[in-house]
Amino acid sequence: MQAMNPIRLCKPGGRARFRRAALGAACFIPLAAAAAGAGVPLFDVVRFGAAGDGRTADTAAIQRAIDAAAQTGGGARVLLPREHRFLTGTLELRGGIDFCIDGELLISTNRADYQGDGVITALNADHLRISGRGKISGQSLAFMERYDPVGEWWLFRPWRPKMFLLTGCRNLEIRDITFADAPYWGLHLLGCAHVLIDNVTVRNRLDVPNCDGIDPDHCQDVEIRRCRITSGDDAIVIKTTRQTNDYGPSANITVRDCVLQTQDSGLKIGTETTSDIHDVLFERCTIISGSRGLTIQLRDEGSVYDVRFRDIRFVSRYYGDPWWGRGEGISLTALPRTAATKLGTMHHITLQNIRGRAENSMRIQGAAGRRIHDVLLDGVAVTLERRTRYPGGLFDNRPTTALDAIEAHGNPGFSIRDAENITLQNCSVRWGGHVPDYFTFALESENAANLNMTGFKGAAAHPGRDEAVVIH
């Protein structure tokens, strides 16, 4: 059989090499042989015994089709055809196939139908493609205990599955699919390399906790583009979770041209930062709404560096207390998770042409002995205005037990604490129609060495009471 054409990727192994690729031309060529063209074998799951009626468990039949296609290889297509609804528990995808979802895949609510914690899983499956114009439905409320009107979210049962758990896969392509109503993390990539995620739609509930959109975790050479994500928790978040296996850093990752809505962070790194995260580009994205716009939360021993955000629009606001974030437009924090944490460093972060509306500060905060350093904000423009009814005058430091998780603090336009070599170039602050007493300075700096400001514009929220710029 004809071999599957691999994705062409930026070569790993070097910061300069990443910049040439990720900041310039696209790094990927789609998997040409995976398209169902002439000579590509087709494995229709119905022919393997799947009922496709939404009531009969089809896990075994779909798995038979997957295994048969993997024996053939060459990009063989496993088809879940249109106008069918396939009820399934855990599926294990294999390398060298195109898993094409044109119908609906309905996840089972029966714990006995699962092996492990994922619905669509793969382990070391190289040259895997997941495609199709169909839908994966997660039935999230079936995994919830009850709704909490005080926290304004659902309280979950002891167990709930991830929609995807793809581990150790190389030359992975995911395109055009839709998944919705996830009970837990959506697309979790663990230790994967050479990945393209293109034109994926996520439609999760905004009031279900932990239903992240896309989570690259210890992944290298990843491009995420043209995705539309609605999720209660972080929309796109890059992590390095604590693992028994050494999957390496998260590095050489590009996110571009995505539209995001969430009750947590739109674009985020962390909080799990047990290994380094570096050479990351977020560009040309729109955050319709979130509790934070652009976020880096360093809480562990890894370091975060060489990260660029550019050409991004956002709206951030308060939500109920359980949701992390208090309406910050930008939140770069390096705080120890516990008093015993040996915290890594955050440095060489660039934010260019960032504009939006927020209910809280543009915040940069390091820790004593672990200052954030070498940060450039270029063309960052924010309008601050309170629009929601939740209590304000707060900074959200979660997750940490080393200092106050929620800190009472006035809200300047820009807040810079425990940092050095911070440059603000052509940045501005405006105040909207509702300006509470705890809105303060255009910029407040505390324990920040070598703060450079050029072309900064903004008055205090209350000019008769406060100065525009205050440096402690």
N, C-alpha and C positions, 0 to 999 in steps of 0.2 A: 504494500500500500504506500501511497505517497506520504512522505513525512510531513508532520505539522510544521508550518513556518513559525519560527519563534518571534517573539517581540524583540525589536531592536531597542536597546536601552543605553542610557548614559552609563559609562563605565564607573564602578565604584572606586573608592580608595583615594580620597584626596579632596580637600575643600575647593581648591581652585578648579578642579575638573568638574565638580558639581556646578559651580557658578556658570561655567561656559555653556553647559547644557540646559540646566533648569531655568536660567534667567534669559536664555535665548530661544533657540528653536525647540520645537516639541521633541521629546525623547523617545517616542514610541511609534511603531508602525503596527496597525492592527493585525490580528491573526488571520491572514488571508485564507489559509486552508480550512479554517474552522467554519467559514460560511458554507451552507449546504449547497455546494456546487456539484458539478459532475464528478462522479467517482467517490463521493464521501458517503460512507454507509449510514443508513438511518435506522434507529432503534426506537420505534414507537412503543411507549410503555403499555398502551392498550393491548398490543399483540403479546405482551408478556404477562397479561392477566389483570392489569389494573382496571377497576370498575369505573373510576372517574365520576362517581355519583355524589361525592361529598359526604357519604355515610359509611362506606366500606373502607376498611383500612387497606391502603394501597402500598404501604411501605415495602413489603417483600417483593411485589411485582416490579416496582420502580427500581429497587436495588438489583434485581435480576437483569434488567435492561442496562443499568450502569455497568455491571460486571461484564456482561457480554460485549458491550461497546469497548470497554477497556482492553479486552482480549484482542479486539480488532485493531485498536489504535488508529493512528493517522488522522485524528480529528473527528472520529466517528461521532455522529450526533445522536444524543438521547432526547427524544421529543416528548414533551407533555402537551398534547394537542389542544387546540382551541375547543371551546364549548364543553369542556370537561372540568370537573372539580375533584382534585385528588387529595384525599385525606392521608396524612403521613406523620410518622414519628421520625426518628433519626435516620438520615441517609448519609452514606459515606461515598463521596465522589472520588473518582480515580483520575490519574493523570492521562493526558492525551485524548480527552473527549471534550465535546461541546454539550453541556447540559442546558438544553433549550426549553424554557418555560413559556409556552404560548397560551396555555390554559391557566387555571388557578390551582395553586398548591395551598391547601388548608392544613395548618399544623394541628396535631392532635392535642387535646387537653388531658390525655391519660398518661400519667408518669410512666406506666409500664411500657409505653411505646417508644421510650427513649433509651439510648445507650450514651451515657455521659450527659453533657449539658447543652448540646446543640441540636438544631434541626438539620440544617445543611452543613455537613462537616467534610473535611478533607485533611489528610495527613501526608505530607511529602508528595503531593500530587502535582507533578511538573507538567507544564503545557496544558493546563486546565482552562477551559472557557465556560463561563456561565452567561447565558444570553436569553433573549426572547422578549416578547411584548406582553407577556402575561403578568400574573400577580401572585405574590406569596402573602397569605393572610395569617396574622399571628394570634388573633383571638385574645388580646391582652387582658380584657376584663375577666375572663375565665380563670386567670391566674391571680386575681386580686381578692383580698379579703373583704374590704369595704372602703367606701369613700370617706375621707377625713375632711369635713367642711372647714375646719380651723386651718389646717395646713394647705387646703385646696389641692389635694392630690389623693391618689389611691394608695392604700396600704396593701402590700403584696403578701402572698402566701409564702411558706418557707422555700418552695422550689418553683423556678420558672426557667424556661430554656432561652438561650440565645438563638437568634434567627440563623446566623451563620457563625461557624467557628472553623476557620481555614488556617491550618498550621503547617509551617515549613514548606509552603508551596513556592515554586519558582516559575517564572514566565506564566503569570496568572492574568487573565483578562475577564472583567465583569462589565457587561454593557447592556443598556436598554431595559433592564428589568425594573419592576416595581415591587417593593415590599412595604407592608402596612401593618399597623396595629401590633407592633412588636411588644412582647411582655417584658423584655430585658434588652440587652445590647442588640443592635441590629447587625451590621456587617463588621465582625471582629476578625482582623487579620493578625495572626501571631507568628512572628519569625518568618514572614514571607519576603520574597525579593523579586524584583522585576515585575511590577504590578501596574496594570492600567485599569482604572475604574472610570467608565465613560457613560454619561447620559443615564444615570441611575436615579430613580425617583423613590423617595421615602415619605410615607404618609402615616406617621405614628400619632398617637394621642398626645396632646400637650399636657395632660394631667397624670400621666403614668411615669413614675420615677425610673431612672436608669435606662430608659429606652433610647440610648445613643443612636445616632445615625450611622457614621462610619468611624471605625477605630483602628488605625494602623498602629501596631504594638510591636516594638522591636523589629520594624520592617525597614528595608532599604530599597532605594530606586523605585519610587511609587509616584504615579501621576493620577490625581483625582480631578476630573474636569466635567463641566456641564451637568452637575447634579442638582436636583431640587429636593430639599430635605425639610420636613416638618417633624420635630421630635421634642418630647418633653425635656429630655436631658440634652447634653452637648450634641450639636449637629455634626461637626467634624472635629475629632480630638485625637491628637498624636500622643502615644503613651510609651512607657517602658515599664510594664508591670513586673512585680517580683516573681521570678520563675525559678524552678529547679534546674532547667536547661539554660545554657548561655546562648541566647539568640542574637546577641550583639546589640548595637544601638538602633535607634530609629534615625535614619539619615537619608539625605538626597530625596526629599519628598516635596512635591509640588501640588498645590491645590489652586485651581483657577476656575473662574466663570461659573460659580455656584450661587444659588439662591437659597437662603437658609431662614428658618423660623424655629424658635426654641424658647423654652422657659429657663434655660441655662445659658451656656456660652455658645456663640455662633461658631467661632474659629478658636481652637484651644490647643495648648500643649500642657500636659500634666493631668491630674495632680501626680499620678504615678510616674516618678522620674528616677528609677533605680539604676538605669544606665543612661549614657549620654543621648541627647537628642540634638542634632545639628544639621546644618545645611537644609533649611526648610524655607519654602517660598509659598506665601498665600497672596493671591492677586486677583483683582477684578471680580470680587465677590460682593453680594448684597445680603446684609443681615436685616431681614424685615423687622424682626423683634427678638429680643433676648434679654436675660438678666445681666449679661455682659456682652460686649461686642467682641473685642480681641483680647485673648487671655493667655498668659503663661503663668502657670502655678508650679513652681519648683518647690518640692517638699521633701526630697530624698537625696541620696548620695550622688546621683548622676548630675551632669552639668548640661546646660542648655545654651547653645551659642550658634552664631551665624544663622540668624532667623530674620526673614524679611516679610513684612506686611506692606502691600502697596495697592493703591487704587481700590479702596474698599469703602462702602457706605454702610452705615449701621443705625439702628434705633435700639436703645437699651433702657430698661425700666425695672422697677421693683416688682416682685411677685411675692407669694406667701413665704413665711419664714423658712420652711424646709428647703426651698430652692436656694442653692448657693449663688452668691452675687447680689449686689444691691444697686443695680442700675449703672454700673461703671461702663463707660464707653471703651476704655482701655484699662486692663489690669495686669501689670507685670509684677509678680510678687515672688520673692525667694525667702521662704520662712520655714524653719524646721518643723517637721511633722510632730516630733516629740522633743523633749529637752535633751534626749540622748542621741538624736539624729546628727550624723556627720553630714552636713548639708553641702551639696555641690555648689557650683557658681553659675550665674547667668550673665552673659556678656555678648557684645557685638550683636545688638538687636537694632533693626532699622524699621521705622514706620514712615511711609511716604504717601502723601495724597490720601489721607484718611479723613472722612467727613461724616458727621452724624449728630444725632440728638441723644441726650443722656439725662438720667436723673441723679447722677453721681459723678465723682471726679474721674479724670484721666490719671491713673494711679501707677506710680513706680515705687516699690518698697522692697529693700533688701533687709538683711539681718545684721546685727552687730557682728563684726568680723567676717561677714560674707556679703559685702556690698554688691549690688548690681552695678556693673560698670560698662562703659562704652555703648551708650544707647543714643541713637539719632532719631529725633522726631522732626520730620520735614513736611511742612504743609499739612499739619494736623489741625483741623478746625472743628470745634464742638459748640453746640448750643445746649446749655443746661437749663432744665425747667422741670419742676415737679408736676406730674400729671396723674399719679395714682394716690391711693388713700393710705398706703402703708406707712408706718413710722419711719422717719428719716434721721439724718445726722449720724450715720453709721458707716464704718468700714467693716467689710466681711473678710476675715483672715482664715476662714475654714479651708482645709482641715488642718488644725494644729491644736496641740495641748500645751505648747511651749509659751503661748501668750493668749490673750483674750481672743476667743473665736469671733465674737462680734464686739467691735470696739466703738464706743461713742466718740465721734470725731466730727468736727465741722467739715464741710465739703467745699474745698476750693475747686477751681476749674482744673488745674493741674496740681497734683500732690506728689512731691518727690522726697523720699526719706531713705536714709542709709544707702546712698548711691554715690557714684563718682563718674566723672567724664560723661555727663549728660548734656546733649546739645539739643536745643529747641530752635528750629530755623523756620521762619515764616509760619508760626503757629498762632492760633487765635481762640479766644473764648468769648461767647456771647451768652446773655442771660435771657430766658424767655419770659412769658407772661406771669408765671407763678414762681416767685423767688422767696423761699422761706428764710427765716432768720439764720439757719445753720448753713446756708450758702454763704461763702466768705470771699476769699481772695481770688484773683485771676490765677495766681500761682503762689503756692506755698512750698518752701524748701526747708527740710530739716536734716541736718547732718549729711549734707550733700556737697562733696568737694568737686571743684572745677565744673561748675554749672555755667554753660555758655548759652546766651540768648541773643538771637539776631532776628529782627523783624517781628518780634512778639507783639500781639495786639490784644488788648482786653482790659477792662476796668474791673474793680471789685463788684461783687453782687450788690453791696450796699455801700456806695462810694462815700457817703457821709460818715460811715462808721469805720470802714476798713481801707487799708492801702491796697493798691492793685497787686503788688508783688511783695511778698514777705519772705525773708531769708533768715532762718534761725541758725 
